[in-house]
């Protein structure tokens, strides 16, 4: 019984990782970004990561921005965005450079 539970957990984890790695492709153009007013950084050196429109499988949903600590000195945040490829829109997740 314990072995079945372990197999189920491993399978669920693998499924979650593969779902995160999959490209999000949508045929509907994303709406305009929401104008956010981030205010002051909570700590010196933190970076504002702007919000973005994410696809929930049926519609776009606004995912608000947040202040984050960079993972290393001089790291630069590349904001999440949508790229048009043919008649579809492909999501590019935000990431550090």
C-alpha positions as CSV (number, residue, x, y, z in Angstrom):
1,X,0.0,0.0,0.0
2,X,2.8,2.4,0.9
3,X,4.6,1.6,-2.4
4,X,1.5,2.6,-4.4
5,X,1.3,5.9,-2.5
6,X,5.0,6.6,-3.3
7,X,4.4,5.8,-7.0
8,X,1.4,8.1,-7.0
9,X,3.3,11.0,-5.5
10,X,6.2,10.5,-7.9
11,X,3.9,10.4,-10.9
12,X,2.0,13.5,-9.7
13,X,5.3,15.4,-9.3
14,X,6.5,14.4,-12.8
15,X,3.1,15.5,-14.3
16,X,3.3,18.9,-12.5
17,X,6.9,19.5,-13.8
18,X,6.0,18.6,-17.4
19,X,2.9,20.9,-17.2
20,X,5.1,23.8,-16.1
21,X,7.5,23.2,-18.9
22,X,4.8,23.2,-21.6
23,X,4.3,26.3,-23.8
24,X,1.1,28.2,-23.3
25,X,-0.3,28.9,-26.7
26,X,-3.6,30.8,-27.2
27,X,-5.5,31.9,-30.2
28,X,-7.0,35.0,-28.5
29,X,-4.9,38.1,-28.2
30,X,-4.2,39.2,-24.6
31,X,-5.9,42.3,-23.3
32,X,-3.8,45.4,-22.3
33,X,-1.8,45.3,-19.2
34,X,-3.3,46.7,-16.0
35,X,-1.5,49.9,-14.9
36,X,0.1,49.2,-11.6
37,X,1.6,51.6,-9.1
38,X,4.3,49.7,-7.3
39,X,5.3,52.4,-4.7
40,X,8.6,52.2,-2.9
41,X,10.6,49.0,-2.7
42,X,10.3,47.3,0.7
43,X,14.1,46.8,0.8
44,X,17.1,48.4,-0.8
45,X,18.0,46.6,-4.0
46,X,14.7,44.8,-4.6
47,X,13.3,44.8,-8.1
48,X,9.7,45.4,-9.2
49,X,8.5,42.5,-11.4
50,X,5.4,43.8,-13.3
51,X,2.2,41.9,-13.5
52,X,1.0,40.1,-16.6
53,X,-2.0,38.6,-18.3
54,X,-2.0,34.8,-17.7
55,X,-4.2,32.3,-19.5
56,X,-6.2,30.1,-17.1
57,X,-7.5,27.7,-19.8
58,X,-10.6,29.7,-20.6
59,X,-9.7,33.4,-20.2
60,X,-7.0,35.8,-19.4
61,X,-6.5,36.6,-15.7
62,X,-4.4,39.4,-14.3
63,X,-1.5,38.2,-12.2
64,X,-0.3,41.3,-10.2
65,X,3.4,42.4,-10.0
66,X,5.5,42.2,-6.9
67,X,8.8,43.3,-5.3
68,X,11.5,40.6,-5.3
69,X,15.1,40.3,-4.2
70,X,17.4,39.6,-7.2
71,X,19.0,36.1,-7.1
72,X,22.5,37.7,-7.7
73,X,24.1,41.1,-8.1
74,X,23.4,42.9,-11.4
75,X,20.7,40.5,-12.3
76,X,18.1,42.0,-14.6
77,X,14.4,41.0,-14.7
78,X,12.8,40.3,-18.1
79,X,9.1,40.7,-17.7
80,X,6.6,38.1,-18.7
81,X,5.0,38.8,-22.1
82,X,3.1,37.3,-25.0
83,X,4.6,36.9,-28.5
84,X,2.5,36.6,-31.6
85,X,3.5,33.6,-33.8
86,X,1.4,33.2,-36.8
87,X,-2.3,33.3,-35.7
88,X,-1.4,32.3,-32.1
89,X,0.0,33.9,-29.0
90,X,2.8,32.2,-27.0
91,X,3.5,33.1,-23.4
92,X,7.1,33.9,-22.4
93,X,7.5,33.6,-18.6
94,X,9.4,36.3,-16.7
95,X,12.9,35.4,-15.9
96,X,16.3,36.7,-14.6
97,X,19.2,37.5,-16.9
